[in-house]
Amino acid sequence: MKITDLLKKDTIILDLQSTSKAEVIEELVAKLDAAGRLVSREGYKEAILKRESQSTTGIGEGIAIPHAKTSAVKTPAIAFGRAVNGIDYESLDGQPARLFFMIAASDGANNAHLETLSRLSMLLMDEKFREVLLKAGSIDEVMTAIDVKENEGQEKEEVVDKNNEDLILAVTACPTGIAHTYMAADSLKAKAKEMNVNLKVETNGSSGIKGKLTEEEIERAIAIIVAADKQVEMDRFKGKHVIQVPVAQGIRRPQELIEQALKQEAPIYKVVSSSSSRKETTADSTERRGFYKHLMNGVSNMLPFVVAGGILIAISFIFGIHAADPKSPTYNPMAAVLKTIGSKYVFSLMVPVLAGFIAMSIADRPGFVAGMVGGFMASLGGAGFLGGLIAGFLGGYIVVGLKKVLSRLPQSLDGIKPVLLYPLLGVLLTSLIMMYIIINPVKALNDGLTGWLKGLGTTNLLLLGLILGGMMSIDMGGPINKAALTFGIAMINAGDFAPHAAIMAGGMVAPLGIALATTLFRNKFTAQEREAGKTSYIMGLSFITEGAIPFAAADPARVIPACVIGSAIAGALTMLFKIGLPAPHGGVFVIPIVIGNPFLYALAILSGSIVTALIVGFLKPIKIENDIESEKAA
């Protein structure tokens, strides 16, 4: 099957009208739908957006490949869109995307379809091919260019040079297994060939494992690169230097990864088997990445519930802080409805969803039900977020253990394992442990922590606000940031609104402070950075701390300390002003419903932002001379 069997003239847009990422997705989805390739336009768009929430499909070099495999697709297809002037697609290299290939794979897509879709992503790694597509004057020229490129020859099976001692192996995998998996593989292979390095890649795609690494190759290898956003078989790499990175790094940083492998700088991967068949890796970055990966899978899937429930509760407070209470003279039926939906229904699902998706990350779908039930028990039993975290990891690893134990059963029973044995035994064991061992101690710990926070004096509260605010800007969306955010949400759930007020203030300061610096100290930033500063204003006001990441990555020694100091000051001031925030998200839009003085809360955020801007402005050197004058002249 050829690429042009899936990409047809009626799914090509040579001149996209979109001006943003969201509009590009909408325009291409509409094109596929109009061409009759979709069962459900909204269902497919939802699947595309879910994939984007895991990591951007704007891979850089002017390419974006939004893709999804879902039952909302009627016929496997490709839509192509072109924007010669480029559109901001949140690409990994920060540059506008100009070529957009939207891949639609159906749940029942056969291997021929999947291999064809994967082949497209590999062809796009060729710079000359991309230039041909950009210069094509008609749809027919696009189709011809793709046919010509595809006919140049199919990829040959990799042959390992047995005479070369420095063998490097790699494994690539992404959640969908259609685009990033193969682009990372192709990027690594191309760079290895350029560097004259002996490298073999195993791809874990939708059509199965290709180029599977043999025991002999693993034994010979000096290091293994695992560029994956989903679980791959790791036990086989015991005793080897293993580099673990997201699949996007395989596309963007192949040379760095190969050089690191050649120097054998990566930690040794160790697996220690115990009587319970559980695995413990060394206390190095390999384990930490695994733990963080599972945790973030739970947190990212929980956040929509946090936002939806939090905003509903926030709106209810507009009618009055006690407007949802029937006993209050300010009672309003609409406020009561909004708060009931937000707190009783949406918020009650947060902990189960957190636990379910942590378990799913560990043990795939069979682990989901065990984690979900364990999380629900933690929520009902008062064990809160900590109980949910424990339930997620407990349920996931119990199912992993069951898979090993039940692997000895006859092969004829394989069909009922994922639908009967794993869910049944996983739920039973997880529930028993949660019920009799976990819930009561964790509930006591939560109650004690809540009581301790409520009993803190002014000095201690200032210190707590200082710490929580600063944590939000240390890694800007990373594990430290998420730890503070999760703590704040847990305190809201426990009825203490002060910590999260400090957390949201601290999270808003970093992008706002940087944006303010680009305005006040224009000669310290490039024209591109000043333009990005405008976006940072919006992201900061919306409580998206990640808006400061591009600036922190470019100049971490100056920017990160400045952001941490400003955020810490904002957090401490919110505690000093005795501000409480009942909404877990919303940024500037929920300031009117804070408990306390909204103007003082805004003052705390503004003060921290000004401090960050001044520190950045004084520390950064002048980058552009006479830039303002040249702009005026233009």
N, C-alpha and C positions, 0 to 999 in steps of 0.2 A: 504494500500500500504506500502511495506517495503522499507527500505533504499536500499537494494540490488536490488530492481526493477529499481532503478535509477543509482546505481553504478554498472557497469559491468566490466568484466575482461579486455575489450578492452579500458577502460578509466582509467586504473591503471598503474602507473609508480613506481616501487619499488625503483629504484635508479636514482633519478633526476641527470641530467648532468649539471644543471644550477649552477651558482655561485653568482647570484645577484637576487634581487627582480624582475627586468624587465625580466630577462631570465626565471625565474620560471613562470611568467604569460604567456610569449610567449610559453613555452614548454607545459603547461597544456592546453592552448587554442588550440594549434596545435593538441594535443591528442584528444580533443573533436571534432575538425573539421575532423580529420582523421577517427573518429568513426562514422561520419555522423550525429552528434547531432546538428550541426549549419547550419543556412541558410547563414550567412555571418560571416566568420572568423574575418574580420576587424571590422565589426559592433559590434560583441560581445566583442572583445578586447577593443574597444573604450568605451563600457559600463562598463567594468571591471575597466579601468583606471579612468573613471569619478567617480566611487564609491570610488576608492582609494584616489582620490583628496579631497574627503570630510573628510575622516579620514582613517587611516590605518586599514586594516582587519587582521593585525598581532596582535592578541589579547593577546599574551603572553603565557607563559607556553609551549612554543615550537609549538604553533598552529597558522596557518594562514588560513583564510576562505575567499578568494576572491570570490565575488558573484555579480551577476547582473540579473535583470529581464528585458528582452528586446525582441523585435520582431526578433532579429538576431538569436534567439534560435529556432531550429526546434522541438526538443523533450527535455523536461525537463530531466536533467542529472546531474551527479556528476563525477568529475575527482579527483582522489587521487594521490598525489605524495609524496614521502618520501625522505628525505635527512638526514641520520643518523647523520652526522657530523654537520648539521645545516647550514642555509643560512641567511644572514642579510636581514630581511624583514621589517625593520623599525618598529618592534613590540613595543607595548606600554611599555613593561618591559625592552626594550633595548637588549633583548637576542635573539640569532638566533632561527629561526623557523625550525622545523624538519618534522612536519606533515602538509601537504597542501591539503585542500579540496576545489576545485573550483566548485561552485554551479552555474548551468545554468538553469534559470527559464524562460519560454516563457511568452510573454504577456498574452496568453490565458491559462496559467496554472491553473488547477482547485484546489479546496481546498485540495484535497487528496494529490496532488503533493506538494503543499506548506507546508502542515503539516508534510509531510515526510522529506522534506528538513530542516525544523525547528527542527525536532526531532534529526537529526544528530548533530546539533550544541549543543544541550543539552547533548547528550551522551559524547561529547568530554570534558565536564567539569570533567569527572571522570579520575583521575590520573592513576588508575590501567588499565583502558581501553586504555589510550594513550600508556602505557608501552607495552601492548600486541601488539598494532599496530607497535610499533617500533621494536619489536623482531620477528615479523612474518617473516618466512623464504620464503614464497611464496605468490602469489596472492590468491590462494585458502585459505590460512590461514587467510589472511586479510578479505576475504568475510565471512568466518566462524566466525571470532571474532566479526564482526559487527552483524551478525545474532544472535549469542548467547547473545550479550549485549542488542540488541533490544528486544529479547524475555524475558528478565528478568522481563518485566512488563511495561505497559504504565503508564504514569503520572496520578495520581489520582487528581480529582478536589479538590482544596484547601478548607478546612473547617475552618472557623474562630471560634476560641475558645471564646465563648461569656462570659466565666467566667474570662477571662484574661482582665484586664482593659487596659493594655498597648498595644493597637492594632496599628500597623504601616501598612500603605498602600503604595504601589509602583505602578508606571506606567512605562513601558519600551517601547521604539519605536526607530527604525532607519529608514533612508530613504527608504531602500529596503524592510525591514520588513521580512527578511528571516533568518539571522543568529544572528546579534548582539542583536536584540530584545529579543530573547529567551535565549541567553547565559547570558545576564544581569539578566533576570528574574530568571534563574536557579541558578546563582551565589548568588543573594540576598536571595533566599529561602534556599539554602544550608547553608549559613552563619547564617541566622536567626534560623534555626533548631539547629545548633551547639551552638548558644548563648541562646537557649531556649526563643526566642522572637516570639511573635504572629504576623505574617506578611502575608499579601495577596498581590499578584502581578496581575495587569492587563496588558496584552500584546496587543500592537497595531501593528499587523503583516500584511503581505500580505493577509492572509486568513481571516482577520477581527479581531475584538476585542474579546479576550478571557478572561474569568474571570472578566468581567466588574464589577467595584466597585459599590455597591449599596448606596443609600442615607443613609441608616441606618449605613453601615460600615463607610462611610465618616464622619457621625455625631459622631461616637464613636472614630474615630482615633485620636491619639495624634499628629501625623505628617504624611506627605505624601512625599515620595521620587519620583521625576519625573526624570528618567534617559532617556532622549530622544534627538534625533537629528532632530526631525521634530515636527510640532505642534500637541499637544494633547488637549483634552477638559479641560480647566483650570477653567472656571467659577464655577464649582461645588465645588472647594476647597476654596472658599471664607471664610475667617476667620480662616483658618487652617495654621499651620506651614508647609511651603512647601520648600523642598530642590530641586533645579533644577540644574542638572549636565548633561554633555554629556553621551550618552548611554555607552560609553567605561568605564566610571567611575563606572557604575553599575557592570561591569565585574571585574574590577581591585581593587576597593576599597569598597566592600560590608560592611565590618565591620565598617569602619569609617563612612559610611553613616548611618548605623543602629544606631551606638552610638550617632551620631549627632541628629538623630530623637528621640531617647530615652531621650536625654537631652533637647529636644525642643528648640534648639539653632537657628533654621532657622527663617527667617522673616515671619510675618503674610501676607498671600496673600489676597489682597483686590481688589474688583471690584466695581467701582462706576458707575452706569448707569446714563446717561443724556438723554435729550430729543432727541438727535440725535442718540441714541443707541450706541454711541462710548464708549469704555472702557478705564478707566485710572487706572492702578495699582499703588500701593504705590511707592514712590521714593526710593525704596530699590533695592537690588541686583536682585530681580525678574525682574523688568522692565529693568534694565540695561542689563541683560543677553538677554532679548527678543530683545531689540534694537540692541545690538551687533550681535546677531545671524542673524537678517535680513540684517544688513549692511554687514557682512562678506559673506553672501550668494551672495550679489551683487558684492562685490569686488573680490571674488574667481572666479566667472564666467567672470568677466571683464578682469582679469589678462592675459589670453591667447591672448586677443586682444592687450593688452598693450605690451606684449612681441613680438608678431608677427609684429605689426605695428612699434614698436620701433626699432627692429633689421633691418627691411627693410629700415627705414629712416637712421639708422646708417650706413648701407652698402652704401647708396647713398652718404654719406659724404666722403667716401673713395676716390671718384673721385674728391673731392674738396668741400669746404664748400658751394660754390655758383654754383656747377656744375649742379644743377637741374634747374637753372634759365636761360631761353633762351637768356636773355639779357647779361649774363655774358660771358666773353671771355673764361672761363673754362667750358662752357656748354658741357654736355655729355648726349646724349639721354637715355642711360641706367640709369644714375643717376636720370633723370627726371621721368622715368617709375617707378623706385623703390620708390622714394619719393611720387609720386602720389598715388601708391597703398597703401603705409603705412599711409600717412597723410589724403588723401582725402577719401579713402574707409575704411580701417581698423580702423583708429582712429575715424572716424565719427560714428562708431558703439559702441564705448566704453561707452559713456554716456547712450544711449538707453538700452544697455545690463545691465549696472549697475542698472538702474531704474527698468527694467523689472524683474530682478531676486530678487530685494528687495521686489517688490510688490508680486511676486510669493511666496516668503517666508512667507509673511503675510497672503495672501488670497488664496494660492495654485494657480492652473493653471488659474482660472478665473481672477485673478489679474494681470497676466503677460501682457496681451495686453494693459491694462490701464496704467501700469507703463512704458511699452516700448514706447507707443505713447507719454506719458508725457515727457519721457526722450529725445525722438527725437525732440520734440518741444523745450525743454531746450537747446539742442545742436544747433539747427538751429537759435534759438533766442539769442544766446550768453550768456545764463545763466550758461553754463559750468557744472562742476561737482556738485557744490552746487545745481544748479537747478535740476540736475539729481537725487540727493539724495532726495530732496523735492518731486519730481515727483514720485519716487519709493514708499515712505511712503504714499504720498497722494493717489496714485492709489490703493495701497494695502488696506488701511483702508476705502476708499470709497467702494470698493467691499465687504469688511467685513460688512459695514453698509447696503449695498444693500441686502446681504444675509439675514440679520435680517428682513429688511423691507418686502422683497418679500417672506419670509417664511409663510406669511399669505395667499398667493395665493393658489388656489386649488391644491391638490396633482397631478392632471392630467397634470399640467404644469411643473412639476419637470424636465422633460426631456429636455425642451427648455431653462431652466434657465442658465446652464453653457455654452451653445453654442450660445445663442441669447441675453437673457436679461442682464446677468452680463457683457459680453463684450461690448454690445451696450451702456448701461447706464453708465458703468464704464468709457469707453473712452470719452463719451460725457461730463460727469461731470468733469473728470480730465482735459480734454482739455480746457474747459471753465475757470476753476480756474487757470490753468497754463497761459492761454492766457491773461486774464484780471487782474490777481492779482499777480502772481508769477514772470513771466519772466522779465519784465522791472526793478523792484527793484533789483532782484538778478543780472541782467546784470550790473546795475549801481554799485553794490557792487563789482563785479568782476573787472570791469574797474578801480574802485578806488583803490582796493588792488594792481592790477598790476602797476598802476601809482605810488603808494606809494613805492613798492619794487624797481622800477626803479629809484626813487628819493633818495633812502637811501644813506647816506655817507658811507665811509669806516668803521667807528667805528660801525655803526648800522648793516652793512652787516656782520661784524665779529660776532656780537652778534647773528644775525639770523642764521648764519652758525653753531655757537656753539650750539644753541638750537636745530636746525633741526638734526644735527649730533648726539647729545646726545639722542634725542627722539628715534632714531632707535635702541638703545641698552637697553632702559629701560625695555621693555617687549619682545623684540626680536620676532617680528611677531604678537604681540598682538595689541590691539586697538590703543595704543599710536604710535607704529611703523607704523601701517596702516594709521593713521591720517597724519603722516609726509609724507609717500609715496604718498598718494592721493593728498596732497597739492603740492608735487613736480610735479606730472603728470599734475595737473591742470595748473601749471605755464608753463610747456612745451607747453601745449595746447594754452596758452596765449602768447607764444613767449618769455618767460623769462626763460633761461636755467640755471641760476646760482643756484637757490635753490636746484634743483634736483642733481646737482653735489655734493653738500654738503651732501645730503641725501644718495646717493649711496656710497659715501666715508665712511660715518658713519656706514652704514649697512654692509659694507665689513670688517670693523675693528674688530668687536666683535669676529667672528670666526677666523679671521687671527691672532689676538692678542693672543687668547687662544691657537691656534695651535703653535704659536711661543713660548709661555710659556712652552708648553709640550716638546719642543725641547731644550730650553735654561735651563730649571730648571727640569730636568728629575726626580730628587729625590723628587720632590714635587707632583708627580702624580703616580698612579698605572700603571702597565703594560697595563691594559685595557684602561685607560684614555690616555696613550701615543699613543696607537693604534688609538683611536678615534680622536686624534689630527691630524693624517695624513688626515683623512676625512675632518676635519675642514678646512684644507688648501684649498682643492678643493671647498668646499662650500663657503668659504670666497671669493675666487677668482671669483666665479660665482654669487656673490651678493645674497647669501642665508644666511641671518642673523640667521635663526633658527639653524644653525650648532653649535652655542654656547649654545643652550638651555640645553643639558645634563650636561654641566659643571656648568651653572648658577643654575640649580635645585639642584645639589649636594652641592654647596657651595655659596649660593646667597649673603651672607654678604660680601664676598671678591670679587667674580667674577663680579657681576652686577655693583658695583661702578667703578671697573677697566675698564670695557667695556664702560660705559657711558663716563668716562673721556677721554679715548682714542678716542672714536667716536666723541665727542664734539671738541676735538683738530683737528681731521681730517677735520671736517666740517668747522671750522673757517679758517683753512689754505687754503681750496679750495676757500673761499671767498677772502682771502688775495691775493691769486694768480690770482684772477679774472678768474676762470675757469667756463665754461658753458658746460652743457651736454645735447645734444638734444635727446639722446636715453634714454627711461625710464627703461631699463633693459639691462643686458648683462655683468655686472661686468668688469673684466680685459679685456674682448674681445672688449669692445667699447672704451677703453682708447685712442686708436690711433685717434679717430674722435672727441675728446673733443675740444671745442672752447677755445683756449688758448694754454698753454704749456702742452702736455701730460706727460712730465717728471716731471713737478712740481705737477701734479695731482697724479701721482704714488708716489711721495715723500710725499705728504700729507697723503695718505693712509698708507704708510710704517711708517711714523712718529707716527700716531695714534696707529698703531698695536704694535710698539715697546713700547710705553708708557703703553698700556694695559698689554703687556707681563711682563714688569718690575714690575708694581704694583702687578699683580697676583703672580709673582715669589717671591717678598719680603713679601707679606702678608700670603701666604699659608705656613703651617708648613710642615716639612719633613715627608713624608708618609712612605717611604720605605728605610730601611737601607741596604746598601750593595747590592742593587738590580742590579746595573750595573755590579758589580763584579760577581754576581751569573749568570747573563746573559752571561758574557764572558766565565765563566767556563762551562756553558752549551754548 
